[in-house]
């Protein structure tokens, strides 16, 4: 129960951070809000969006392959 509550709290905090970083108009139409949030945090670097996308792809392979990731 404690772990589930902590995960829920983390999810709410991360979502609130994204809502604070990205303007609401852009966020409503955005298909990748976490990429937009990282680009807002690091505006002069082009790696931020690609880094978030790469992490999402890697984390998606873990459950699909059944590997120990």
Secondary structure, DSSP 8 states (H G I E B T S, - for coil): -HHHHHHHHHHHHHHHHHHHHS-HHHHHH-S-HHHHHHHHHSTT-SHHHHHHHHHHHHHHHHHHHT---
